Amino acid sequence: MLRQSISASSRALRSAPRPMANKPLLRPQLRIAPSAISQRFAQPAATRWYSEAKETSGQAEGEKTEAKGESGETDAVAELKKALEAKENEAKEWKDKCLRTVADFRNLQDRTQREVKTARDFAIQRFAKDLVDSVDNLDRALTTVPADKLEASTKNEELKDLANLYEGLKMTEDILMQTLAKHGLERLNPHGEKFNPNEHEATFMAPQPDKENNTVFHVQQKGFRLNGRVLRAAKVGVVKNN
């Protein structure tokens, strides 16, 4: 059947009349119905309208996002500032505690040093109180020897033994007082000084026209001072003129 159709088409072409050589070939023209043209131009041209609401909403969303971002950053910065302020306050508190601790420790050191020094200085206080009675007895023994007999001992052979005894007791007293002075014990002899109630004890008062008031004119018992502290007040007689 294919061969038959091919052969039939070729025969038709052969039998078709050929155009004239001197006549140009006419191109077929398309005819458009006027109704179609009127319908085409009657319809308005399609216009694209873009909604500004979407852009506005997009801008608003962007602004909201930016505002949220800014607010989020602001909140984060505020939280960091609060945390930093809290840490600074905590650091100040710890610094204050450390300074107070250091000050307390230094005060404790100073107080301990003072207590140690006081204990060392007055460790012999009880011993010194018991010793001053012996010093008083030695001093009384020296004062019982009259001065005129000491002067006469240079001429009288019988008084030389008394003078030698006196010199021995005097040397013993000097050495004893030097030893006590090394340990802070000092003897007070306020004869001729102004009366001091912190160091002197007035046992009696008497008028002395040739002396001023509140002057010590008689020492009944000598006093002692241990490292600046009065161990025993001196018993004295004070001038009291009317």
C-alpha positions as CSV (number, residue, x, y, z in Angstrom):
1,M,0.0,0.0,0.0
2,L,2.9,2.4,0.7
3,R,4.3,1.8,-2.7
4,Q,0.9,2.4,-4.3
5,S,0.5,5.8,-2.5
6,I,4.0,6.9,-3.5
7,S,3.3,6.0,-7.1
8,A,0.0,7.8,-7.1
9,S,1.5,11.0,-5.7
10,S,4.2,10.9,-8.4
11,R,1.7,10.5,-11.1
12,A,-0.3,13.4,-9.8
13,L,2.7,15.6,-9.9
14,R,3.5,14.7,-13.4
15,S,0.0,15.4,-14.6
16,A,-0.2,18.8,-12.9
17,P,0.1,21.8,-15.4
18,R,3.4,23.6,-15.3
19,P,3.3,27.4,-14.8
20,M,4.3,29.8,-17.5
21,A,7.9,30.9,-17.6
22,N,7.1,34.6,-18.2
23,K,4.5,34.8,-15.4
24,P,5.8,35.3,-11.7
25,L,4.6,33.1,-9.1
26,L,2.0,34.6,-6.8
27,R,2.4,34.2,-3.1
28,P,-0.7,33.2,-1.3
29,Q,-2.0,35.9,1.0
30,L,-3.7,35.4,4.3
31,R,-7.0,37.0,4.7
32,I,-8.0,38.0,8.2
33,A,-11.6,38.5,9.1
34,P,-12.4,42.1,10.2
35,S,-14.3,40.7,13.2
36,A,-11.1,39.1,14.4
37,I,-9.2,42.3,14.1
38,S,-11.8,44.3,15.9
39,Q,-12.0,41.7,18.6
40,R,-8.2,41.8,19.0
41,F,-8.0,45.6,19.3
42,A,-11.1,45.9,21.3
43,Q,-9.6,44.0,24.2
44,P,-7.6,46.2,26.5
45,A,-3.9,45.5,26.9
46,A,-3.1,43.4,29.9
47,T,-1.4,45.5,32.6
48,R,0.6,44.0,35.4
49,W,0.0,45.6,38.8
50,Y,2.5,44.9,41.6
51,S,1.1,45.1,45.1
52,E,2.8,47.6,47.3
53,A,1.3,46.1,50.4
54,K,3.7,43.1,50.1
55,E,6.6,45.4,49.9
56,T,5.3,47.5,52.8
57,S,4.7,44.4,54.8
58,G,8.2,43.1,53.9
59,Q,9.7,46.4,55.0
60,A,7.7,46.3,58.2
61,E,8.8,42.7,58.8
62,G,12.4,43.8,58.1
63,E,12.0,46.7,60.5
64,K,10.5,44.4,63.1
65,T,13.3,41.9,62.6
66,E,15.9,44.7,63.0
67,A,14.0,46.1,66.0
68,K,13.9,42.6,67.5
69,G,17.6,42.2,66.8
70,E,18.4,45.6,68.3
71,S,16.2,44.9,71.3
72,G,17.8,41.5,71.7
73,E,21.2,43.1,71.5
74,T,20.1,45.7,74.0
75,D,18.8,43.1,76.4
76,A,22.0,41.1,76.1
77,V,24.1,44.2,76.7
78,A,22.0,45.0,79.7
79,E,22.3,41.5,81.1
80,L,26.1,41.7,80.6
81,K,26.2,45.0,82.4
82,K,24.2,43.7,85.3
83,A,26.5,40.6,85.5
84,L,29.6,42.9,85.3
85,E,28.2,45.1,88.0
86,A,27.4,42.2,90.2
87,K,31.0,40.8,89.7
88,E,32.5,44.2,90.5
89,N,30.4,44.5,93.7
90,E,31.5,41.0,94.7
91,A,35.1,41.9,94.0
92,K,34.7,45.0,96.1
93,E,33.2,42.9,99.0
94,W,36.1,40.4,98.8
95,K,38.6,43.2,98.6
96,D,37.1,44.8,101.7
97,K,37.1,41.4,103.5
98,C,40.7,40.8,102.6
99,L,41.7,44.3,103.8
100,R,39.8,43.8,107.0
101,T,41.5,40.4,107.5
102,V,44.9,41.8,106.9
103,A,44.2,44.7,109.3
104,D,43.0,42.3,111.9
105,F,46.0,40.1,111.4
106,R,48.4,43.1,111.8
107,N,46.5,44.2,114.9
108,L,46.9,40.7,116.3
109,Q,50.6,40.7,115.5
110,D,51.1,44.1,117.2
111,R,49.0,43.0,120.2
112,T,50.9,39.8,120.5
113,Q,54.2,41.6,120.3
114,R,53.1,44.0,123.0
115,E,51.9,41.1,125.2
116,V,55.2,39.2,124.7
117,K,57.2,42.3,125.5
118,T,55.1,43.0,128.6
119,A,55.4,39.4,129.7
120,R,59.2,39.6,129.2
121,D,59.6,42.9,130.9
122,F,57.5,42.1,133.9
123,A,58.4,38.4,134.2
124,I,60.5,39.2,137.3
125,Q,57.9,41.4,138.9
126,R,57.1,39.0,141.6
127,F,60.7,38.2,142.2
128,A,61.6,41.9,142.3
129,K,58.9,42.6,144.9
130,D,60.4,39.9,147.1
131,L,63.9,41.3,146.5
132,V,63.3,45.0,147.3
133,D,62.9,44.1,151.0
134,S,66.4,42.8,151.1
135,V,67.6,45.9,149.3
136,D,65.8,48.0,151.9
137,N,67.5,46.2,154.7
138,L,70.9,46.6,153.1
139,D,70.2,50.3,152.7
140,R,69.2,50.7,156.3
141,A,72.4,49.0,157.4
142,L,74.4,51.6,155.5
143,T,72.4,54.5,156.9
144,T,73.0,53.4,160.5
145,V,76.7,54.1,160.3
146,P,77.3,57.7,161.3
147,A,79.4,59.8,159.0
148,D,81.6,61.2,161.8
149,K,82.8,57.7,162.7
150,L,83.8,57.1,159.1
151,E,85.8,60.2,159.2
152,A,87.4,59.3,162.5
153,S,88.3,55.9,161.2
154,T,91.3,57.3,159.4
155,K,92.8,58.3,162.7
156,N,91.5,55.7,165.0
157,E,92.6,52.1,164.4
158,E,89.6,50.7,166.3
159,L,87.2,52.2,163.8
160,K,88.9,50.9,160.7
161,D,87.0,47.6,160.8
162,L,83.8,49.5,160.8
163,A,84.9,51.5,157.9
164,N,85.9,48.4,156.0
165,L,82.6,46.8,156.7
166,Y,80.8,49.8,155.5
167,E,82.8,49.9,152.3
168,G,82.1,46.2,151.7
169,L,78.3,46.7,152.2
170,K,78.4,49.8,149.9
171,M,80.2,47.8,147.1
172,T,77.7,45.0,147.5
173,E,74.8,47.4,147.2
174,D,76.3,49.1,144.1
175,I,76.8,45.8,142.4
176,L,73.3,44.6,143.3
177,M,71.7,47.8,142.0
178,Q,73.7,47.6,138.8
179,T,72.5,44.0,138.3
180,L,68.9,45.0,139.0
181,A,69.1,48.0,136.6
182,K,70.1,45.6,133.8
183,H,66.8,43.8,134.3
184,G,64.8,47.1,134.4
185,L,64.5,47.5,138.2
186,E,65.3,51.1,139.3
187,R,65.3,52.6,142.8
188,L,63.5,55.9,143.4
189,N,64.9,58.4,145.9
190,P,62.8,61.6,145.4
191,H,64.4,63.7,148.1
192,G,64.2,67.4,147.0
193,E,61.8,66.7,144.1
194,K,58.2,67.8,143.5
195,F,55.6,65.5,144.9
196,N,54.3,63.1,142.2
197,P,51.2,61.2,143.2
198,N,51.9,58.6,140.6
199,E,55.2,57.6,142.1
200,H,55.1,59.0,145.7
201,E,53.0,58.2,148.7
202,A,52.7,61.1,151.2
203,T,52.8,59.7,154.7
204,F,52.8,63.1,156.5
205,M,53.0,66.9,155.8
206,A,55.0,69.5,157.6
207,P,55.8,73.2,157.2
208,Q,59.3,74.0,156.0
209,P,59.8,77.8,155.6
210,D,62.9,77.5,153.5
211,K,61.3,75.1,151.0
212,E,58.4,75.4,148.6
213,N,55.1,73.6,149.0
214,N,54.6,70.1,147.6
215,T,58.4,69.4,147.9
216,V,59.6,66.1,149.2
217,F,61.9,66.9,152.2
218,H,62.0,63.4,153.8
219,V,62.1,59.9,152.3
220,Q,60.8,57.4,154.8
221,Q,61.0,54.4,152.3
222,K,62.5,54.5,148.9
223,G,60.4,53.3,145.9
224,F,61.1,51.1,143.0
225,R,60.2,51.2,139.3
226,L,60.3,48.2,136.9
227,N,60.6,49.0,133.2
228,G,58.8,52.3,133.6
229,R,56.0,50.9,135.8
230,V,55.9,51.7,139.5
231,L,56.6,48.6,141.4
232,R,56.4,50.3,144.8
233,A,55.7,53.9,145.6
234,A,58.1,55.9,147.7
235,K,56.8,56.9,151.1
236,V,57.8,60.5,151.7
237,G,57.1,63.6,153.7
238,V,55.8,66.7,151.9
239,V,56.2,70.4,152.6
240,K,52.9,72.1,153.5
241,N,53.3,75.7,154.5
242,N,50.3,77.7,155.7
